[in-house]
Amino acid sequence: MVVATFKDGVTPEVIRELIPAEQAQAKILEDKGLLGAIKVAMPRRTVFLEVFSETEQEALEVIESLPLVKVWDYEIFQTTPPAGSGV
């Protein structure tokens, strides 16, 4: 899971300009099975991204390929399935 926050000073106009390229790249990553849900909490200027990878380096490469990464500060959180889920 990646939690990203918009950097200070990033305006809604800058974000809107990057959205078409972001959507196109996200679709490519989704089709490859590397990116799942993307949730945006704009009032908190926070984005949650579900990234599928074997390593943190691979997750980093996925995130770094997204156009909005240049206006984000982000952290990668390795997650595990809930106990007893059989996954």
trRosetta pair geometry for C-beta under 8 A, 3 or more apart (Angstrom, degrees):
i j d omega theta_ij theta_ji phi_ij phi_ji
1 48 6.7 -18 -171 -166 102 90
1 49 7.2 147 -162 77 53 50
1 50 6.2 -26 -107 -106 70 56
1 51 7.2 164 -99 26 17 82
1 76 7.7 146 80 -160 43 51
1 77 4.7 -22 68 66 92 103
1 79 5.3 57 -8 -28 104 127
2 47 8.0 -3 109 107 92 89
2 48 7.3 151 80 -159 56 42
2 49 4.3 -14 59 61 105 102
2 51 5.5 51 -16 -9 111 123
2 59 6.9 172 -62 172 112 113
2 63 5.6 161 -122 -90 165 131
2 74 5.5 12 -180 -179 103 125
2 75 7.1 169 -152 83 60 42
2 76 5.4 -27 -100 -103 82 65
2 77 7.3 176 -87 20 30 76
3 46 6.6 -15 -171 -167 88 106
3 47 7.5 155 -158 80 42 52
3 48 5.9 -11 -104 -104 69 70
3 49 8.0 -166 -71 23 27 74
3 74 6.5 165 86 -151 43 73
3 75 5.4 -7 58 56 92 91
3 77 6.7 36 -5 -8 102 118
4 46 7.0 150 82 -158 48 55
4 47 4.4 -15 64 60 101 100
4 48 7.9 -168 24 -73 74 26
4 49 6.8 29 -2 -3 112 113
4 63 7.8 167 -67 -153 128 122
4 68 7.7 103 134 120 156 112
4 69 7.8 -102 -128 -115 146 58
4 72 4.0 -16 -172 -161 119 134
4 73 6.9 154 -156 76 66 39
4 74 3.8 -27 -99 -94 82 104
4 75 7.9 -178 -79 21 47 55
5 44 7.9 -79 -121 138 98 81
5 45 5.6 61 -162 116 80 92
5 46 5.2 -27 -98 -99 76 71
5 47 7.6 -178 -80 18 29 74
5 72 6.7 128 64 -153 33 75
5 73 5.4 -18 61 60 88 91
5 74 7.4 170 17 -82 58 54
6 10 4.6 -120 175 61 108 137
6 15 7.2 -38 -117 -80 138 123
6 45 4.3 -93 32 -176 106 107
6 46 7.9 -114 -2 -67 77 32
6 47 7.9 86 -46 -13 79 103
6 71 5.8 -7 -143 142 81 98
6 72 6.3 -57 -99 -99 41 60
7 10 5.1 99 64 -28 77 115
7 71 5.6 -127 22 -172 102 55
7 72 6.7 -155 -29 -108 85 8
7 73 5.8 109 -82 -26 78 92
10 14 5.4 -111 -164 71 77 137
10 15 6.5 83 154 -51 109 94
10 71 4.5 101 -120 -166 144 115
11 14 4.9 104 57 2 76 98
11 15 7.2 -140 100 -1 45 87
12 15 5.5 -55 -150 38 38 114
12 16 6.1 40 154 -22 70 105
13 16 5.7 -52 -145 35 31 111
13 17 6.5 36 154 -23 63 104
14 17 5.8 -53 -153 30 30 114
14 18 6.8 18 154 -11 62 109
14 71 6.2 148 128 -97 123 149
15 18 6.1 -69 -156 40 31 104
15 19 6.7 50 149 -49 66 96
15 68 7.2 36 -136 -124 74 110
15 71 6.7 -140 -86 99 74 162
16 19 5.7 -34 -151 -2 36 120
18 21 5.8 -68 -165 51 58 107
18 22 5.4 63 140 -32 85 111
18 67 4.8 -171 -166 125 103 118
18 68 5.2 130 129 -82 140 73
18 70 8.0 -160 -109 49 150 104
18 71 7.1 -163 4 6 161 131
19 22 5.3 -58 -139 38 31 116
19 23 6.1 33 163 -22 68 104
20 23 5.9 -53 -147 33 29 110
20 24 6.6 28 155 -17 63 106
21 24 5.7 -54 -149 36 33 112
21 25 6.3 27 157 -13 67 108
21 67 4.2 66 108 -30 117 161
22 25 6.1 -60 -147 41 28 105
22 26 6.0 29 155 -21 65 110
22 66 6.0 43 -134 -171 81 91
22 67 4.9 -111 -71 52 72 106
22 68 5.0 32 -101 -26 131 105
23 26 5.7 -54 -142 37 28 113
23 27 6.4 33 156 -23 62 104
24 27 5.9 -54 -154 30 29 112
24 28 6.8 30 150 -18 62 103
25 28 5.6 -51 -153 33 37 114
25 29 6.4 33 152 -15 68 106
25 65 6.1 -172 -173 134 128 91
25 66 5.5 166 106 -115 137 56
25 67 6.2 154 8 -13 144 90
26 29 5.7 -58 -148 41 33 110
26 30 6.1 37 152 -23 67 106
26 35 5.9 -117 -154 112 70 155
26 38 6.5 -41 -145 -27 142 150
26 66 6.8 44 -68 -117 79 107
27 30 5.6 -51 -143 36 31 113
27 31 6.3 33 156 -20 64 106
28 31 5.8 -56 -151 35 28 112
28 32 6.6 19 153 -11 62 109
29 32 5.8 -61 -149 42 32 108
29 34 4.5 -87 -169 73 84 107
29 35 3.7 50 122 1 117 123
29 62 6.0 100 -141 -154 133 99
29 65 7.0 148 -72 87 122 129
29 66 7.8 -36 -20 -73 151 93
30 33 7.6 42 179 -71 32 23
30 34 7.5 -98 -70 53 21 66
30 35 5.1 -67 -69 75 62 93
30 36 7.3 113 -119 -96 84 27
32 35 7.9 56 60 11 89 81
33 52 6.0 -65 150 76 74 144
34 51 6.7 -8 163 -156 72 72
34 52 5.6 -142 -142 60 32 87
34 53 6.8 39 -147 -68 86 84
34 62 5.0 -165 159 -113 120 128
35 38 7.3 9 169 -52 111 104
35 49 6.8 -42 -147 -176 98 104
35 50 7.0 115 -169 82 52 68
35 51 6.1 -22 -105 -108 64 61
35 52 7.2 -134 -57 16 20 87
35 62 6.3 168 -66 -178 95 127
36 50 3.5 -45 65 95 108 124
36 51 7.5 -139 18 -63 84 18
36 52 6.4 87 -28 -32 103 105
37 48 7.5 -2 114 109 98 96
37 49 7.7 -176 96 -146 56 37
37 50 4.5 59 45 5 76 127
38 47 6.8 -11 -170 -173 90 102
38 48 7.2 160 -156 84 41 57
38 49 5.3 1 -110 -108 79 75
38 50 7.4 -121 -62 19 48 78
39 47 7.2 158 84 -159 49 53
39 48 4.4 -4 58 56 99 106
40 46 7.6 161 -156 91 49 49
40 47 5.2 -16 -106 -108 73 80
40 48 7.8 -155 -71 24 31 70
41 44 4.4 1 122 42 114 109
41 45 7.7 -37 96 26 75 17
41 46 4.7 -2 60 64 106 94
41 47 7.5 -164 26 -77 69 34
41 48 7.5 50 -7 -11 101 100
42 45 6.7 29 -162 -81 41 43
47 68 7.6 62 -1 121 170 145
47 72 7.0 -66 38 -112 124 131
49 63 7.0 136 84 -102 152 96
51 59 4.7 103 120 -139 140 91
51 62 5.1 152 -145 84 119 147
51 63 6.6 -50 -84 -52 151 91
51 76 7.5 -53 50 -133 141 102
53 56 7.6 128 100 -89 130 15
53 58 3.5 177 -162 100 126 113
53 59 4.3 -150 36 -59 145 72
53 61 8.0 137 -115 46 147 95
53 62 6.4 -143 -56 -13 127 131
54 58 5.8 63 45 18 71 152
55 58 4.7 102 57 4 79 99
55 59 7.1 -139 100 -2 47 85
56 59 5.4 -52 -150 37 38 115
56 60 6.2 46 149 -25 67 103
56 76 5.7 132 -146 108 94 147
56 78 6.6 -70 -77 -63 96 110
57 60 5.5 -51 -150 32 32 117
57 61 6.6 35 151 -21 63 102
58 61 5.6 -50 -151 32 35 113
58 62 6.7 38 150 -20 64 100
59 62 5.7 -51 -154 32 35 113
59 63 6.5 28 153 -13 67 107
59 76 5.2 116 116 -141 137 139
60 63 5.9 -59 -148 41 30 107
60 64 5.9 27 157 -18 67 113
60 76 6.7 -77 -69 -43 74 151
61 64 5.8 -55 -137 41 27 110
61 65 6.5 33 158 -27 60 106
62 65 6.0 -63 -160 27 27 111
62 66 7.6 30 147 -27 60 100
63 66 6.0 -50 -165 16 41 114
63 69 5.8 119 154 -100 77 124
63 74 6.4 -147 -176 96 146 159
63 76 7.3 -131 -17 -78 150 108
64 69 5.7 138 -125 -179 36 174
65 69 7.8 96 48 -14 22 141
66 69 4.9 116 74 -33 85 98
67 70 7.1 -42 174 11 51 103
68 71 5.7 -64 -168 45 67 99
68 72 6.0 63 137 -27 86 114
69 72 5.5 -68 -142 39 38 113
69 74 7.4 -64 -136 0 80 136
81 85 4.4 -120 160 60 116 139
81 86 8.0 -88 135 57 150 33
81 87 4.0 168 -99 69 165 112
82 85 4.7 101 65 -40 79 120
